Amino acid sequence: MKEWWLHVGLICIPLVAVYLHIPPPQLSPALQKWHKAGERFTFRGSRVFYRDSFGALGSSDVVVLLHGFPTSSYDWNKIWEPLNQRFHRVIALDFLGFGFSDKPRGHKYSVFEQASLVEALLAHLGLAEQRVNLLAHDYGDTVALELLFRSDQNRTGHLTINSLCLSNGGIFPETHFPRLLQTVLKDFSLLSALLTRLTNYMIFSRGVGEVFGPYTQPTDAEFWDMWTGLRFNDGNLVMDSVLQYINQRTKHRDRWVGALTSTFVPLHMIYGPLDPVNPHPHFIRLYQQLVRRSTITVLDEHISHYPQLEDPTGFLNAYYSFINSF
């Protein structure tokens, strides 16, 4: 019996070792195109990926796109070209720890640092004095609220925000329900060290698929692009550190929700109501109650947590209606 277990162990050890060292998948042609169209700049010793596209002639409007967790700036790919037809400049970045940006291990990731990263990028692009429109999703919503706080209340912000549009972000801790794996990764350090290494494409795609609507699921190719972006630079190994933003939302709720409820910057919320992370009607009712100056678009009932990918036309129509209203 002992010899049997010994043989199993001798077989399993190299198999596990191989599994833990599976190289990240190759970039698809679509991701390669996105990657080649981007640039990098250095922020506090780390290389950060961004895209800066010049679009509509005769317009001076600038829009900055802030993506969500656990994906990247590629979340905006379905509306990138239409935005270029409306705005003079369209800018998107991969936050530190995401996409094609560096993903330092042992790093204390924070919403505050990501906000400073956005400010540094716009200064790098010569836009520190430019009025900018922020279009955010999920994690990006909270980064946007820190930028709003700095601009409106703290008076130390380096951005002048012309407008802010949010979408399906967990901005209220009391109506935010993270997925089980997210909770484990952010709160159980011993387990998270193992799970970040064991998470594979099947686990990832199943988890992401749960926050898309049943009729708006990503294709296999789209799932692979999301997974590839996560695995790039071993991003799966820093998910537990990045996920501390959920705890930061609770700790700094008054700061960020306070900025949202007191600002006079034009506000809009685009909301996919089938979102299990920020469920309907609890989330949107609280938003309406607290953020009285904001306008709201609730998309079709089958749209979930990624509205810009699930319903790009509806998302764009809602955003254009907002941006053309002031």
BALOBA-1460 file (C-alpha; in Angstrom, 3 decimals):
// residues 326
<rec num="1" residu="m" x="0.000" y="0.000" z="0.000"/>
<rec num="2" residu="k" x="2.784" y="2.404" z="0.900"/>
<rec num="3" residu="e" x="4.519" y="1.678" z="-2.369"/>
<rec num="4" residu="w" x="1.270" y="2.411" z="-4.252"/>
<rec num="5" residu="w" x="0.968" y="5.872" z="-2.722"/>
<rec num="6" residu="l" x="4.646" y="6.479" z="-3.352"/>
<rec num="7" residu="h" x="4.235" y="5.706" z="-7.055"/>
<rec num="8" residu="v" x="1.183" y="7.993" z="-7.269"/>
<rec num="9" residu="g" x="3.138" y="10.764" z="-5.594"/>
<rec num="10" residu="l" x="6.078" y="10.332" z="-7.928"/>
<rec num="11" residu="i" x="3.726" y="10.586" z="-10.906"/>
<rec num="12" residu="c" x="1.696" y="13.534" z="-9.551"/>
<rec num="13" residu="i" x="4.600" y="15.741" z="-8.498"/>
<rec num="14" residu="p" x="5.978" y="16.282" z="-12.029"/>
<rec num="15" residu="l" x="2.439" y="16.627" z="-13.418"/>
<rec num="16" residu="v" x="1.631" y="19.376" z="-10.913"/>
<rec num="17" residu="a" x="4.966" y="21.030" z="-11.650"/>
<rec num="18" residu="v" x="4.179" y="21.035" z="-15.360"/>
<rec num="19" residu="y" x="0.671" y="22.393" z="-14.682"/>
<rec num="20" residu="l" x="1.995" y="25.256" z="-12.575"/>
<rec num="21" residu="h" x="4.431" y="26.237" z="-15.313"/>
<rec num="22" residu="i" x="2.096" y="26.159" z="-18.281"/>
<rec num="23" residu="p" x="3.138" y="29.158" z="-20.376"/>
<rec num="24" residu="p" x="0.560" y="31.863" z="-21.099"/>
<rec num="25" residu="p" x="-1.359" y="31.522" z="-24.368"/>
<rec num="26" residu="q" x="-0.188" y="33.335" z="-27.470"/>
<rec num="27" residu="l" x="-1.847" y="36.609" z="-28.402"/>
<rec num="28" residu="s" x="-4.663" y="36.239" z="-30.908"/>
<rec num="29" residu="p" x="-4.483" y="38.351" z="-34.089"/>
<rec num="30" residu="a" x="-7.032" y="40.747" z="-32.545"/>
<rec num="31" residu="l" x="-4.993" y="41.142" z="-29.361"/>
<rec num="32" residu="q" x="-1.791" y="41.501" z="-31.362"/>
<rec num="33" residu="k" x="-3.372" y="44.357" z="-33.303"/>
<rec num="34" residu="w" x="-4.491" y="46.060" z="-30.080"/>
<rec num="35" residu="h" x="-1.061" y="45.576" z="-28.543"/>
<rec num="36" residu="k" x="0.820" y="46.929" z="-31.541"/>
<rec num="37" residu="a" x="-1.414" y="50.011" z="-31.666"/>
<rec num="38" residu="g" x="-0.493" y="50.917" z="-28.097"/>
<rec num="39" residu="e" x="2.441" y="52.574" z="-26.387"/>
<rec num="40" residu="r" x="4.060" y="52.480" z="-22.960"/>
<rec num="41" residu="f" x="5.258" y="54.975" z="-20.417"/>
<rec num="42" residu="t" x="6.986" y="54.529" z="-17.088"/>
<rec num="43" residu="f" x="5.111" y="55.138" z="-13.860"/>
<rec num="44" residu="r" x="7.037" y="54.742" z="-10.604"/>
<rec num="45" residu="g" x="9.372" y="52.240" z="-12.178"/>
<rec num="46" residu="s" x="6.677" y="50.169" z="-13.921"/>
<rec num="47" residu="r" x="5.811" y="50.073" z="-17.599"/>
<rec num="48" residu="v" x="2.186" y="50.941" z="-18.323"/>
<rec num="49" residu="f" x="0.374" y="50.160" z="-21.577"/>
<rec num="50" residu="y" x="-1.972" y="52.711" z="-23.109"/>
<rec num="51" residu="r" x="-3.650" y="53.642" z="-26.355"/>
<rec num="52" residu="d" x="-4.046" y="57.209" z="-27.560"/>
<rec num="53" residu="s" x="-6.027" y="57.646" z="-30.745"/>
<rec num="54" residu="f" x="-6.749" y="60.878" z="-32.604"/>
<rec num="55" residu="g" x="-10.216" y="60.887" z="-34.093"/>
<rec num="56" residu="a" x="-12.845" y="63.452" z="-35.010"/>
<rec num="57" residu="l" x="-11.638" y="66.590" z="-36.769"/>
<rec num="58" residu="g" x="-13.054" y="69.858" z="-35.541"/>
<rec num="59" residu="s" x="-13.558" y="68.544" z="-32.011"/>
<rec num="60" residu="s" x="-11.403" y="69.205" z="-28.971"/>
<rec num="61" residu="d" x="-13.186" y="66.672" z="-26.761"/>
<rec num="62" residu="v" x="-11.103" y="64.039" z="-24.992"/>
<rec num="63" residu="v" x="-12.487" y="60.828" z="-23.485"/>
<rec num="64" residu="v" x="-10.508" y="58.629" z="-21.094"/>
<rec num="65" residu="l" x="-11.654" y="55.009" z="-20.696"/>
<rec num="66" residu="l" x="-11.154" y="53.210" z="-17.385"/>
<rec num="67" residu="h" x="-11.607" y="49.426" z="-17.513"/>
<rec num="68" residu="g" x="-12.771" y="46.870" z="-14.947"/>
<rec num="69" residu="f" x="-11.511" y="43.785" z="-13.120"/>
<rec num="70" residu="p" x="-10.067" y="41.335" z="-14.118"/>
<rec num="71" residu="t" x="-9.772" y="42.392" z="-17.731"/>
<rec num="72" residu="s" x="-8.112" y="45.317" z="-19.534"/>
<rec num="73" residu="s" x="-8.429" y="48.220" z="-21.929"/>
<rec num="74" residu="y" x="-9.401" y="45.687" z="-24.578"/>
<rec num="75" residu="d" x="-12.863" y="45.744" z="-22.973"/>
<rec num="76" residu="w" x="-13.452" y="48.889" z="-25.036"/>
<rec num="77" residu="n" x="-12.556" y="47.347" z="-28.391"/>
<rec num="78" residu="k" x="-16.158" y="47.090" z="-29.651"/>
<rec num="79" residu="i" x="-16.792" y="50.817" z="-29.197"/>
<rec num="80" residu="w" x="-13.286" y="52.125" z="-29.922"/>
<rec num="81" residu="e" x="-13.842" y="53.130" z="-33.548"/>
<rec num="82" residu="p" x="-17.257" y="54.758" z="-32.956"/>
<rec num="83" residu="l" x="-15.766" y="56.802" z="-30.100"/>
<rec num="84" residu="n" x="-13.028" y="57.954" z="-32.465"/>
<rec num="85" residu="q" x="-15.692" y="59.326" z="-34.763"/>
<rec num="86" residu="r" x="-17.088" y="61.471" z="-31.941"/>
<rec num="87" residu="f" x="-14.031" y="62.550" z="-29.935"/>
<rec num="88" residu="h" x="-10.823" y="64.304" z="-30.867"/>
<rec num="89" residu="r" x="-8.804" y="61.941" z="-28.675"/>
<rec num="90" residu="v" x="-9.720" y="58.555" z="-27.219"/>
<rec num="91" residu="i" x="-7.376" y="57.315" z="-24.492"/>
<rec num="92" residu="a" x="-7.386" y="54.009" z="-22.653"/>
<rec num="93" residu="l" x="-4.858" y="52.360" z="-20.374"/>
<rec num="94" residu="d" x="-4.247" y="49.058" z="-18.675"/>
<rec num="95" residu="f" x="-4.098" y="49.713" z="-14.960"/>
<rec num="96" residu="l" x="-1.049" y="48.470" z="-13.104"/>
<rec num="97" residu="g" x="-1.529" y="44.720" z="-12.611"/>
<rec num="98" residu="f" x="-3.797" y="44.366" z="-15.666"/>
<rec num="99" residu="g" x="-3.555" y="43.606" z="-19.369"/>
<rec num="100" residu="f" x="-0.271" y="44.552" z="-21.040"/>
<rec num="101" residu="s" x="0.984" y="46.686" z="-18.154"/>
<rec num="102" residu="d" x="3.528" y="45.454" z="-15.624"/>
<rec num="103" residu="k" x="2.204" y="43.260" z="-12.830"/>
<rec num="104" residu="p" x="4.738" y="43.453" z="-10.025"/>
<rec num="105" residu="r" x="4.408" y="40.724" z="-7.420"/>
<rec num="106" residu="g" x="4.484" y="41.670" z="-3.760"/>
<rec num="107" residu="h" x="3.113" y="45.072" z="-4.696"/>
<rec num="108" residu="k" x="0.442" y="46.828" z="-2.616"/>
<rec num="109" residu="y" x="-2.085" y="47.670" z="-5.314"/>
<rec num="110" residu="s" x="-4.498" y="50.467" z="-4.483"/>
<rec num="111" residu="v" x="-7.208" y="52.590" z="-6.050"/>
<rec num="112" residu="f" x="-5.246" y="55.671" z="-4.994"/>
<rec num="113" residu="e" x="-2.210" y="54.574" z="-6.976"/>
<rec num="114" residu="q" x="-4.305" y="53.784" z="-10.039"/>
<rec num="115" residu="a" x="-5.823" y="57.285" z="-9.882"/>
<rec num="116" residu="s" x="-2.332" y="58.759" z="-9.703"/>
<rec num="117" residu="l" x="-1.425" y="56.594" z="-12.685"/>
<rec num="118" residu="v" x="-4.252" y="58.144" z="-14.733"/>
<rec num="119" residu="e" x="-3.100" y="61.626" z="-13.741"/>
<rec num="120" residu="a" x="0.491" y="60.775" z="-14.675"/>
<rec num="121" residu="l" x="-0.552" y="59.391" z="-18.063"/>
<rec num="122" residu="l" x="-2.510" y="62.502" z="-18.969"/>
<rec num="123" residu="a" x="0.401" y="64.700" z="-17.857"/>
<rec num="124" residu="h" x="2.688" y="62.532" z="-20.001"/>
<rec num="125" residu="l" x="0.348" y="63.167" z="-22.963"/>
<rec num="126" residu="g" x="0.294" y="66.920" z="-22.338"/>
<rec num="127" residu="l" x="-3.332" y="66.932" z="-21.205"/>
<rec num="128" residu="a" x="-2.941" y="68.069" z="-17.598"/>
<rec num="129" residu="e" x="-4.807" y="71.308" z="-18.341"/>
<rec num="130" residu="q" x="-7.373" y="69.752" z="-20.693"/>
<rec num="131" residu="r" x="-10.977" y="69.133" z="-19.655"/>
<rec num="132" residu="v" x="-11.543" y="65.399" z="-19.981"/>
<rec num="133" residu="n" x="-14.561" y="63.116" z="-20.085"/>
<rec num="134" residu="l" x="-14.221" y="59.963" z="-18.004"/>
<rec num="135" residu="l" x="-15.987" y="56.794" z="-19.136"/>
<rec num="136" residu="a" x="-15.563" y="54.002" z="-16.606"/>
<rec num="137" residu="h" x="-16.634" y="50.431" z="-15.916"/>
<rec num="138" residu="d" x="-16.563" y="48.270" z="-12.764"/>
<rec num="139" residu="y" x="-13.139" y="48.725" z="-11.065"/>
<rec num="140" residu="g" x="-12.647" y="51.806" z="-13.206"/>
<rec num="141" residu="d" x="-15.714" y="53.388" z="-11.585"/>
<rec num="142" residu="t" x="-13.941" y="53.504" z="-8.227"/>
<rec num="143" residu="v" x="-10.745" y="54.905" z="-9.763"/>
<rec num="144" residu="a" x="-12.914" y="57.565" z="-11.405"/>
<rec num="145" residu="l" x="-14.482" y="58.451" z="-8.047"/>
<rec num="146" residu="e" x="-11.053" y="58.967" z="-6.501"/>
<rec num="147" residu="l" x="-10.185" y="61.269" z="-9.414"/>
<rec num="148" residu="l" x="-13.470" y="63.073" z="-8.854"/>
<rec num="149" residu="f" x="-12.730" y="63.490" z="-5.143"/>
<rec num="150" residu="r" x="-9.310" y="64.955" z="-5.880"/>
<rec num="151" residu="s" x="-10.706" y="67.310" z="-8.466"/>
<rec num="152" residu="d" x="-13.789" y="68.475" z="-6.556"/>
<rec num="153" residu="q" x="-13.140" y="68.220" z="-2.840"/>
<rec num="154" residu="n" x="-9.475" y="67.839" z="-2.145"/>
<rec num="155" residu="r" x="-8.444" y="70.497" z="-4.657"/>
<rec num="156" residu="t" x="-5.183" y="68.629" z="-5.251"/>
<rec num="157" residu="g" x="-6.296" y="66.769" z="-8.345"/>
<rec num="158" residu="h" x="-4.440" y="67.235" z="-11.596"/>
<rec num="159" residu="l" x="-7.485" y="66.668" z="-13.793"/>
<rec num="160" residu="t" x="-10.329" y="68.921" z="-14.788"/>
<rec num="161" residu="i" x="-13.269" y="66.554" z="-15.259"/>
<rec num="162" residu="n" x="-15.780" y="67.662" z="-17.862"/>
<rec num="163" residu="s" x="-18.142" y="64.707" z="-17.328"/>
<rec num="164" residu="l" x="-18.251" y="61.300" z="-15.708"/>
<rec num="165" residu="c" x="-20.106" y="58.230" z="-16.961"/>
<rec num="166" residu="l" x="-20.083" y="55.101" z="-14.808"/>
<rec num="167" residu="s" x="-21.214" y="51.574" z="-15.628"/>
<rec num="168" residu="n" x="-21.909" y="48.546" z="-13.413"/>
<rec num="169" residu="g" x="-19.304" y="49.322" z="-10.769"/>
<rec num="170" residu="g" x="-19.615" y="48.199" z="-7.160"/>
<rec num="171" residu="i" x="-19.541" y="51.756" z="-5.850"/>
<rec num="172" residu="f" x="-21.834" y="50.947" z="-2.916"/>
<rec num="173" residu="p" x="-20.395" y="48.187" z="-0.688"/>
<rec num="174" residu="e" x="-23.868" y="47.472" z="0.689"/>
<rec num="175" residu="t" x="-25.231" y="46.485" z="-2.745"/>
<rec num="176" residu="h" x="-22.069" y="44.828" z="-4.047"/>
<rec num="177" residu="f" x="-21.830" y="41.036" z="-4.123"/>
<rec num="178" residu="p" x="-18.394" y="39.836" z="-5.277"/>
<rec num="179" residu="r" x="-18.064" y="36.343" z="-6.657"/>
<rec num="180" residu="l" x="-17.018" y="33.569" z="-4.276"/>
<rec num="181" residu="l" x="-13.559" y="33.215" z="-5.812"/>
<rec num="182" residu="q" x="-12.984" y="36.957" z="-5.446"/>
<rec num="183" residu="t" x="-13.899" y="36.812" z="-1.767"/>
<rec num="184" residu="v" x="-11.574" y="33.890" z="-1.132"/>
<rec num="185" residu="l" x="-8.705" y="35.504" z="-3.011"/>
<rec num="186" residu="k" x="-8.960" y="38.832" z="-1.217"/>
<rec num="187" residu="d" x="-9.541" y="37.557" z="2.322"/>
<rec num="188" residu="f" x="-7.741" y="34.217" z="2.703"/>
<rec num="189" residu="s" x="-4.050" y="34.694" z="2.036"/>
<rec num="190" residu="l" x="-3.036" y="31.049" z="2.494"/>
<rec num="191" residu="l" x="-5.636" y="29.816" z="0.040"/>
<rec num="192" residu="s" x="-5.140" y="32.681" z="-2.400"/>
<rec num="193" residu="a" x="-1.457" y="31.862" z="-2.900"/>
<rec num="194" residu="l" x="-2.514" y="28.404" z="-4.086"/>
<rec num="195" residu="l" x="-5.629" y="29.407" z="-6.016"/>
<rec num="196" residu="t" x="-3.883" y="32.073" z="-8.101"/>
<rec num="197" residu="r" x="-1.613" y="29.313" z="-9.383"/>
<rec num="198" residu="l" x="-4.299" y="26.703" z="-9.875"/>
<rec num="199" residu="t" x="-6.798" y="28.941" z="-11.664"/>
<rec num="200" residu="n" x="-6.986" y="27.875" z="-15.306"/>
<rec num="201" residu="y" x="-8.912" y="28.823" z="-18.421"/>
<rec num="202" residu="m" x="-11.904" y="26.637" z="-17.564"/>
<rec num="203" residu="i" x="-12.288" y="28.143" z="-14.074"/>
<rec num="204" residu="f" x="-11.753" y="31.648" z="-15.425"/>
<rec num="205" residu="s" x="-14.183" y="31.385" z="-18.344"/>
<rec num="206" residu="r" x="-16.866" y="29.867" z="-16.150"/>
<rec num="207" residu="g" x="-16.498" y="32.670" z="-13.601"/>
<rec num="208" residu="v" x="-16.538" y="35.424" z="-16.208"/>
<rec num="209" residu="g" x="-19.427" y="33.803" z="-18.051"/>
<rec num="210" residu="e" x="-21.526" y="34.056" z="-14.888"/>
<rec num="211" residu="v" x="-21.445" y="37.862" z="-15.068"/>
<rec num="212" residu="f" x="-22.576" y="37.973" z="-18.709"/>
<rec num="213" residu="g" x="-26.189" y="37.565" z="-19.733"/>
<rec num="214" residu="p" x="-27.381" y="34.193" z="-21.094"/>
<rec num="215" residu="y" x="-27.860" y="35.644" z="-24.584"/>
<rec num="216" residu="t" x="-24.742" y="37.832" z="-24.585"/>
<rec num="217" residu="q" x="-22.038" y="35.326" z="-23.650"/>
<rec num="218" residu="p" x="-18.550" y="35.950" z="-25.060"/>
<rec num="219" residu="t" x="-17.429" y="33.709" z="-27.892"/>
<rec num="220" residu="d" x="-14.681" y="31.177" z="-27.239"/>
<rec num="221" residu="a" x="-12.244" y="33.548" z="-28.931"/>
<rec num="222" residu="e" x="-13.327" y="36.417" z="-26.674"/>
<rec num="223" residu="f" x="-12.970" y="34.278" z="-23.547"/>
<rec num="224" residu="w" x="-9.470" y="33.328" z="-24.669"/>
<rec num="225" residu="d" x="-8.558" y="36.979" z="-25.271"/>
<rec num="226" residu="m" x="-9.655" y="37.857" z="-21.726"/>
<rec num="227" residu="w" x="-7.699" y="34.936" z="-20.292"/>
<rec num="228" residu="t" x="-4.640" y="35.797" z="-22.378"/>
<rec num="229" residu="g" x="-4.713" y="39.371" z="-21.108"/>
<rec num="230" residu="l" x="-4.898" y="38.114" z="-17.536"/>
<rec num="231" residu="r" x="-2.049" y="35.600" z="-17.997"/>
<rec num="232" residu="f" x="0.187" y="38.154" z="-19.735"/>
<rec num="233" residu="n" x="3.104" y="38.972" z="-17.388"/>
<rec num="234" residu="d" x="1.727" y="36.375" z="-14.923"/>
<rec num="235" residu="g" x="-1.244" y="38.514" z="-13.969"/>
<rec num="236" residu="n" x="-3.007" y="35.542" z="-12.401"/>
<rec num="237" residu="l" x="-0.392" y="35.598" z="-9.634"/>
<rec num="238" residu="v" x="-1.320" y="39.116" z="-8.474"/>
<rec num="239" residu="m" x="-5.122" y="38.800" z="-8.529"/>
<rec num="240" residu="d" x="-5.295" y="38.468" z="-4.752"/>
<rec num="241" residu="s" x="-3.313" y="41.683" z="-4.301"/>
<rec num="242" residu="v" x="-5.326" y="43.617" z="-6.882"/>
<rec num="243" residu="l" x="-8.599" y="42.448" z="-5.307"/>
<rec num="244" residu="q" x="-7.864" y="44.446" z="-2.179"/>
<rec num="245" residu="y" x="-9.750" y="47.228" z="-3.971"/>
<rec num="246" residu="i" x="-12.972" y="45.627" z="-2.707"/>
<rec num="247" residu="n" x="-11.872" y="46.137" z="0.897"/>
<rec num="248" residu="q" x="-10.698" y="49.644" z="0.014"/>
<rec num="249" residu="r" x="-14.192" y="50.468" z="-1.268"/>
<rec num="250" residu="t" x="-15.625" y="49.652" z="2.144"/>
<rec num="251" residu="k" x="-12.929" y="51.515" z="4.068"/>
<rec num="252" residu="h" x="-13.192" y="54.655" z="1.935"/>
<rec num="253" residu="r" x="-16.902" y="54.566" z="1.171"/>
<rec num="254" residu="d" x="-17.592" y="58.019" z="2.625"/>
<rec num="255" residu="r" x="-14.795" y="59.560" z="0.586"/>
<rec num="256" residu="w" x="-15.863" y="58.108" z="-2.760"/>
<rec num="257" residu="v" x="-19.635" y="58.022" z="-2.394"/>
<rec num="258" residu="g" x="-19.438" y="61.491" z="-0.873"/>
<rec num="259" residu="a" x="-17.617" y="62.795" z="-3.940"/>
<rec num="260" residu="l" x="-20.278" y="61.270" z="-6.174"/>
<rec num="261" residu="t" x="-23.232" y="62.699" z="-4.264"/>
<rec num="262" residu="s" x="-21.829" y="66.216" z="-3.883"/>
<rec num="263" residu="t" x="-20.273" y="66.909" z="-7.291"/>
<rec num="264" residu="f" x="-21.678" y="69.293" z="-9.875"/>
<rec num="265" residu="v" x="-19.843" y="67.512" z="-12.711"/>
<rec num="266" residu="p" x="-22.364" y="66.071" z="-15.208"/>
<rec num="267" residu="l" x="-22.989" y="62.428" z="-14.261"/>
<rec num="268" residu="h" x="-24.528" y="59.444" z="-15.978"/>
<rec num="269" residu="m" x="-24.911" y="55.764" z="-15.112"/>
<rec num="270" residu="i" x="-25.251" y="53.075" z="-17.801"/>
<rec num="271" residu="y" x="-26.519" y="49.932" z="-16.129"/>
<rec num="272" residu="g" x="-26.958" y="46.342" z="-17.225"/>
<rec num="273" residu="p" x="-29.771" y="45.152" z="-14.923"/>
<rec num="274" residu="l" x="-28.995" y="41.418" z="-15.022"/>
<rec num="275" residu="d" x="-25.735" y="42.051" z="-13.160"/>
<rec num="276" residu="p" x="-25.303" y="39.531" z="-10.292"/>
<rec num="277" residu="v" x="-22.467" y="41.611" z="-8.813"/>
<rec num="278" residu="n" x="-24.554" y="44.791" z="-8.486"/>
<rec num="279" residu="p" x="-28.057" y="43.333" z="-8.635"/>
<rec num="280" residu="h" x="-31.235" y="44.979" z="-9.802"/>
<rec num="281" residu="p" x="-33.222" y="46.665" z="-8.353"/>
<rec num="282" residu="h" x="-31.217" y="47.211" z="-5.136"/>
<rec num="283" residu="f" x="-28.207" y="48.852" z="-6.763"/>
<rec num="284" residu="i" x="-30.039" y="51.212" z="-9.079"/>
<rec num="285" residu="r" x="-32.586" y="52.219" z="-6.430"/>
<rec num="286" residu="l" x="-29.802" y="53.206" z="-4.051"/>
<rec num="287" residu="y" x="-28.039" y="55.070" z="-6.852"/>
<rec num="288" residu="q" x="-31.211" y="57.021" z="-7.669"/>
<rec num="289" residu="q" x="-31.744" y="57.786" z="-4.008"/>
<rec num="290" residu="l" x="-28.216" y="59.041" z="-3.317"/>
<rec num="291" residu="v" x="-27.034" y="60.498" z="-6.628"/>
<rec num="292" residu="r" x="-29.886" y="62.820" z="-7.469"/>
<rec num="293" residu="r" x="-28.005" y="64.928" z="-9.999"/>
<rec num="294" residu="s" x="-27.190" y="61.943" z="-12.214"/>
<rec num="295" residu="t" x="-29.082" y="60.736" z="-15.238"/>
<rec num="296" residu="i" x="-29.455" y="56.971" z="-15.735"/>
<rec num="297" residu="t" x="-29.834" y="54.529" z="-18.603"/>
<rec num="298" residu="v" x="-31.017" y="51.027" z="-17.746"/>
<rec num="299" residu="l" x="-30.295" y="48.758" z="-20.712"/>
<rec num="300" residu="d" x="-32.363" y="45.760" z="-21.860"/>
<rec num="301" residu="e" x="-33.191" y="43.218" z="-19.181"/>
<rec num="302" residu="h" x="-30.821" y="40.584" z="-20.602"/>
<rec num="303" residu="i" x="-27.729" y="42.822" z="-20.320"/>
<rec num="304" residu="s" x="-25.480" y="42.042" z="-17.378"/>
<rec num="305" residu="h" x="-22.161" y="43.215" z="-15.915"/>
<rec num="306" residu="y" x="-20.257" y="44.066" z="-19.137"/>
<rec num="307" residu="p" x="-22.690" y="46.349" z="-21.002"/>
<rec num="308" residu="q" x="-20.086" y="47.783" z="-23.394"/>
<rec num="309" residu="l" x="-19.354" y="44.259" z="-24.641"/>
<rec num="310" residu="e" x="-22.847" y="42.779" z="-24.374"/>
<rec num="311" residu="d" x="-24.718" y="45.674" z="-26.004"/>
<rec num="312" residu="p" x="-22.191" y="48.054" z="-27.609"/>
<rec num="313" residu="t" x="-24.865" y="49.834" z="-29.669"/>
<rec num="314" residu="g" x="-27.135" y="50.417" z="-26.689"/>
<rec num="315" residu="f" x="-24.164" y="51.465" z="-24.594"/>
<rec num="316" residu="l" x="-22.974" y="53.961" z="-27.204"/>
<rec num="317" residu="n" x="-26.446" y="55.400" z="-27.756"/>
<rec num="318" residu="a" x="-26.816" y="55.963" z="-24.025"/>
<rec num="319" residu="y" x="-23.394" y="57.579" z="-23.773"/>
<rec num="320" residu="y" x="-23.900" y="59.838" z="-26.787"/>
<rec num="321" residu="s" x="-27.272" y="60.988" z="-25.451"/>
<rec num="322" residu="f" x="-25.559" y="61.924" z="-22.219"/>
<rec num="323" residu="i" x="-22.479" y="63.560" z="-23.708"/>
<rec num="324" residu="n" x="-24.561" y="65.622" z="-26.147"/>
<rec num="325" residu="s" x="-26.913" y="66.858" z="-23.415"/>
<rec num="326" residu="f" x="-24.644" y="69.541" z="-21.960"/>
